[in-house]
Amino acid sequence: MTIGEKIKAMREQKQMSQEELALKVGKAGRTYIYRIENGLKNPSFPILEEIAKALDCELEINFKTSKIHNLQNRIRHKHKK
């Protein structure tokens, strides 16, 4: 499940519309929330923090699936050659 899918599931669980979430976040419009939920936009860390606060949930980051982790693996792999 992507971060956008998780946000959408939590938003729907709280029976909140994209517009309501956007208003709570304050720095994002409904379209921005839609794009995050559908994997069309990668939110910044500060926006993720605001979304987590608006949804009253903990912000959990899985670095195993992040670009940083993938880059670190490629760098380690190069050094083993």
PAKEKOL-188427 format. One line per 4 residues: number of its first residue (from 1); their letters; for each residue z, y, x of N, C-alpha, C, CB. Coordinates in steps of 0.05 Angstrom, whole numbers. Atoms other than C-alpha are relative to their C-alpha. Glycine has a CB too. Layout:
# residues N
NUM	a	Z:Y:X:Z:Y:X:Z:Y:X:Z:Y:X; ...
***
This chain:
# residues 81
1	mtig	0:-24:17:0:0:0:0:25:18:24:0:-19; 2:-25:-16:-20:68:28:22:20:-8:-28:13:-3; -19:-21:7:25:129:29:-7:13:-26:3:20:23; 9:-12:25:-17:159:-26:6:-17:-24:-30:5:1
5	ekik	-6:19:21:-9:97:-69:30:0:-6:-10:-28:6; -29:-1:4:66:99:-58:9:25:-14:15:-3:27; -7:-25:13:70:172:-77:-8:-1:-30:-15:24:14; 9:2:28:29:159:-140:19:-18:-17:-29:-11:-1
9	amre	-17:18:14:73:100:-160:27:13:-6:4:-26:16; -26:-13:4:137:140:-150:-2:22:-20:11:10:27; 4:-22:19:109:199:-187:-2:-10:-29:-26:16:7; 3:12:27:88:156:-246:26:-12:-10:-22:-21:1
13	qkqm	-26:12:7:156:120:-245:18:22:-11:13:-14:24; -17:-22:9:189:188:-254:-14:15:-23:5:19:23; 15:-12:23:138:204:-310:-6:29:6:16:-3:-26; 6:-27:-9:115:265:-271:-31:2:3:14:7:26
17	sqee	29:-3:-3:44:292:-274:-6:11:29:-12:20:-21; 7:-11:-26:6:312:-211:6:30:1:-30:-6:6; -5:-29:1:12:384:-233:29:6:3:-11:12:-26; -29:-4:-2:87:379:-241:10:-5:29:16:-19:-19
21	lalk	-7:5:-28:93:348:-171:-9:23:17:-12:-27:10; 10:-22:-16:49:402:-142:17:25:-3:-29:7:-9; -18:-23:5:93:456:-174:26:-3:15:5:4:-30; -25:5:-15:155:424:-144:-3:2:30:12:-28:-7
25	vgka	5:-2:-29:123:419:-76:-4:29:8:-25:-17:8; 4:-28:-4:101:491:-81:-22:8:18:25:11:10; 21:-7:-20:51:489:-24:-25:-15:-5:10:-5:28; 23:17:5:2:443:-56:-8:2:-30:5:-30:7
29	grty	9:0:28:-41:444:-119:-4:-28:-10:-26:16:-2; 5:26:12:-56:388:-167:-22:-16:14:-6:3:-30; 23:12:-13:-122:374:-132:9:-12:27:-23:20:4; -10:9:-26:-86:367:-65:16:-26:-4:18:21:13
33	iyri	-16:24:6:-37:316:-95:-19:-23:-7:20:5:-23; 20:20:8:-97:278:-126:-13:-11:25:-21:12:-19; 14:9:-24:-131:276:-58:18:-17:18:-10:24:16; -20:16:-16:-68:249:-23:2:-27:-13:27:14:1
37	engl	-4:25:15:-58:196:-77:-24:-19:2:7:5:-29; 25:16:0:-130:173:-72:-11:-4:29:-21:13:-17; 8:4:-27:-133:171:4:-22:18:11:-9:-28:3; 21:-19:-8:-180:230:10:11:22:19:-12:13:-24
41	knps	-13:-21:-16:-129:274:47:25:-12:12:6:25:-17; -24:8:-14:-76:260:99:19:24:0:-6:-10:28; -18:-23:1:-17:305:85:15:4:26:21:-3:-22; -16:-6:-24:21:340:140:28:-10:-4:0:30:6
45	fpil	-27:10:2:91:318:156:18:19:-17:13:-2:28; -16:-18:18:122:381:124:-6:-4:-30:-4:29:8; 8:5:27:83:367:60:12:-26:-10:-31:0:-4; -12:25:7:107:295:60:30:3:-5:-4:-21:23
49	eeia	-28:-6:4:178:320:67:5:13:-27:11:17:23; -3:-14:26:169:366:7:-5:-19:-23:-19:24:-1; 6:20:21:138:310:-34:23:-19:-4:-26:-16:7; -24:18:1:196:263:-17:23:14:-14:8:-9:28
53	kald	-21:-16:12:245:318:-37:-5:3:-30:3:28:14; 7:-4:28:208:332:-102:3:-26:-16:-29:10:-2; -2:26:14:208:257:-119:28:-12:3:-21:-19:11; -28:8:-4:281:251:-98:0:-28:13:15:-1:-27
57	cele	1:26:-14:266:195:-49:2:5:30:-25:-15:-7; -1:-1:-29:273:179:25:-29:0:11:16:-23:11; 26:1:-14:214:193:71:0:-22:21:-6:28:13; 1:22:-18:196:129:106:-28:-1:13:6:-27:-15
61	infk	25:1:-14:143:127:159:-3:-26:15:-3:24:20; 5:25:-13:113:62:183:-19:5:23:-12:-21:-20; 16:-6:-23:89:76:253:-19:-23:9:17:8:23; 18:22:-7:58:7:259:-28:4:-11:12:-26:-10
65	tski	26:-4:11:1:30:216:-11:28:6:1:-4:-30; 9:-28:-6:-5:100:244:-20:0:22:24:17:7; 20:-4:-21:-60:126:288:13:1:27:-16:26:-5; -14:-2:-25:-8:140:342:5:-28:11:27:15:-4
69	hnlq	-5:27:-8:12:67:344:-25:-14:10:13:-16:-23; 25:13:-8:-60:44:347:-10:11:27:-22:5:-21; 8:-12:-25:-74:93:404:17:-11:23:2:31:-1; -18:10:-20:-13:69:442:-8:-29:7:29:0:-10
73	nrir	9:27:-5:-37:-3:435:-25:0:17:-5:-15:-26; 25:-1:-16:-106:15:462:6:8:29:-20:19:-13; -7:-9:-27:-74:51:521:13:-23:15:18:25:-1; -13:23:-13:-30:-9:536:-20:-21:8:22:-12:-18
77	hkhk	20:20:-4:-89:-55:530:-17:7:25:-18:-3:-25; 16:-9:-23:-129:-14:580:14:-4:26:-8:30:-3; -15:3:-25:-73:-16:631:4:-30:8:28:13:-4; -2:28:-7:-70:-92:627:-24:-11:13:6:-17:-25
81	k	25:11:-12:-142:-100:649:-1:3:30:-24:15:-12
***
